[in-house]
Amino acid sequence: MLPLAGLCVTMALAWDRQPAASAAGASSQSIAVPAYFSPGSEWTKIDHADPPVRLAVINPDNGPGSSRAAGFAHAVRGAQSAGITVVGYVSTDYAQRPLTAVEADVDAYYRWYGVNGIFFDQATTGCAEEPYYAALNQYVKGMGGAARTILNPGTQTSQCYVHAADILVTFEGSDSEYLRSYSGPAWVAHYSPRHFWHLIYSTPTVSALAQVIRLSRRRHAGFVYVTGAGLPNPYGGLPSDSYWAAELADVAH
């Protein structure tokens, strides 16, 4: 995920860690919102979404920051009260950050915000680094509670990572990239869609949005977020009210 300040994402439900014999139906897909914005009215829209948003990733300052931010703490409590799983954004710098530094960020999120898990950004795809992420997964699990973990390589990854996190972000890119160059490995179909999340930006119209949602479902993504905004920060706010309503309706069907 693009490392910009003020992130939230939204999604949870059944976090099946076992291989699935068949793909889940349309009703099992949920929106997961990368919200790179400060607490306020847009958090309220997420909290009251219908169908519900299931997970929220907060990112006060490309990580937990240097101290507790009261506004984010309030937003976390509100989202959790709405049934949303809230996870904190942490960069791993492609397994280059020392584990102790990453774990310190995890500790801060739990201490200051009482999160339900961690979103590990800038993840690798090579199996040589899998033990690094497996260790982080176990560290978060040791925090207790929901302890949800997400890895974001932003692209298709290796099957060895399936048990290193609850969710893998296996696509993050533009609408045109999603339509023209996406390719999913065969092994993805052997696992629950709840393992996979696709993030698609620069999707210009409501009709294009509907097409992308249909594709994401066929491509085995149990979680999805689509926006018309583009680089450098497609996650600086929710889509317009009409676009957001259409996205919620498309995912519900």
N, C-alpha and C positions, 0 to 999 in steps of 0.2 A: 504494500500500500504506500502511496505517496506520503512521505514523512512530513506532514504539515501540522501545525498546532491546532488543538481543539477537536479531537476526534471522538466520535461516538459511533457505535454500530449496534444493530439489533437483531437477535435471534436466539432461540433455544427450543425446547420440546424434547422429543426422544433422542437421546444421544447414543444411538446404537453403535457399539464398537465391534460388532460381529459381522462377518460377511453376510450379505443379503442374497437370497436366491433369485429375487426379481426386483425390478425397480418399483419404487413407491408410486402411488397414483398422484394425480395433479393436486389433490387436496393436501398432500404432505409438504408441499413447497412453502417456504416462508421468506419474507423480505428481511434482509439484514442490512441495516443502514450505516454506512460510514459517515458519521456526522462530524465533520471538522469545523465545528462552530461552538461558540460559548453557550452555556445554559440559557434558556429563555423560552420564547414562544414555540420555537421549532422542536424543542424537547417535548413540550406539551403535545404537539401534533403526533410525535412518535408514540408517546404514552397512550394516546387515545385512538391510535390507528385501528381500523376494522377492515380486514382481519388484523389481529395483533402482530406487531413487530416482536420478534422473539429474543433478540440479543442486542446489547448496546456496548460499544467499545468507547471508553472515554480516553481522551488524550490531551490533558491540560497543557503540556509543553513538550511535545515530541517525547513523551514519557510522563512520569508522575510529577515532574517539576521538583523544585527545591523545598517546597512546603505545601501544606494542605490548602486547597482553594475552596472556600466555603460554598461558592456557587455550584461547583461540580459535585461537592458532597451532597448538596440538596438535590441536584438533578439525579444523582445515583439513587438516592432514597426514593424519589418519586417514580423513577423507572422501575425499580424493584417492586414497589407497591403495585405497579400496573402489571406485574408478572413478567417483566423483562429481565433476562440475564444480562448483567453488566460486566464487561471485561475491560481490562486496562491495556493500552497500547505500549509495547516495548520493542524497540529496535534491537536486532541481534547483529546487524552489520555483517550478514552472511557468515555467521559463526565466528567472526573475528573479535567480538566483544568478549572479555573474560566472563566466565560463568558467574563469578562473584559479583560483577557489576550488574549483570542482568538480574540475578537473584535479589540484589539490593533494590532494584526498581520494583520487582514483584512484591517485596516486603513493604515498600512505601505505599503501593496501591492498596494492599490489604489493610495496612495500619491507618491510612488517611481516609480511604473511601469505602472500605468494606466490600470490595468487588467480588464477583462470582467466578473470576478466572482471568486469563491473560491472552492477549492477541500478540503473537510474536511476529513482527514484521521483518522484511529483508531476510527471508529464510533461503537456505540453499536447496538444491535438488539432488546433489550427489550423495550416494549412500555412505561415503566416507565420513560425512558430517552428521549422519543420523544419530550417533550416540550423544552428541552435544544436545540435540533437541529432545531426545528421549530423557536425558537427565533433567532438562527444564520441565518437561511434562511431569515427571515424577515429583519435582520440587513443588510445582503448583498443586498437584494432587495432595501433597502433604500439608497444604494449608487448610484442608477441610472444606466442608460445604460443597457447593456444586463443582468448583474447581475445573471449569471448562477451559480447554486450551485450543488455540487456533494458530496454524502456521500459514504465513503468506509468502510463498515464493512468487506469486503473481503469474505463474505459468504452470503447465503440467509438470508434475514431479515424479519421483520414483516410488514404486509400490512399497519400498522399505519404510516410507514415512507414515503409512496408514495408521500404525499404532503408536506413533510419536506425538499425536495430537488428536483431539476430537474432530476437528474440522481442518480441511486443507483448502486454501484459496487457490484454485487451479486455473483461474483466468482473471486477469485484471488488465483492461485495455479499452480501446475505443470500439464503438459500434461497428465501424468498417473492418477492424481487425477481427472482431467476433464473427462477422458474417463471412469473411473471405479467407481467413487463415487459421481458424481454430481447428485443432486436431486433438482428440482425446484418445489415450491409450486404451487397449481392450480391457485391461485389468480393472478399470474404474467401474465397469458394469457389474462386477462381482461383489461390490460393497454397497451399503445403504447410501442413497442420495444425501443423507444427513452428514456424511463425511465431507461434502463438497459444496463450495460457495463460489459463485461467479460475480464479478464486479464489472459492469459495462457502463462507460461514460460516452459523452458526445452522441447520444441517441436523440435525434433532433425532434421527432414528432411522436404523437400518441400512437399512430399506426406503426411506426418503427419500434416503439416501445413494446407493443403487443407481439410483434414478430420476434423480438429478442427474448421476451419471456417464454414464448412457445419453444424457441430453440434451446433455452437454458434447461427447460424441463426435459426435452428429448436428450439433452447432453448430460443428464443425470445430476444436475445441480439441485440439491435440496434447499439451498439458500441462494438468494439472488438480490442484487440491487442494481437498478438502472437509473441513469440520470441524463438529462440533456446537456448539462454543463460539461465543459471540457478542460483541458490543461490550461494553466498550470495547477489549478486546484478545483477539480470537479466535485469535491466534497465540502465546499464552503457553505453549503446550505441545502435544505431540502428542495426538490423541484417545486414548480408552481403548484398551487392548490389543485388545479384541474389535472395536471400531469400526475401528481401524487395520488389523487383519487383513482385515476385510470390504472396506475401501477398496482395499487391495492386490489382493485377489481380483477385485473388480469391474473394476479397470483392466486386469487381466491377460486378461479374457475379452472 
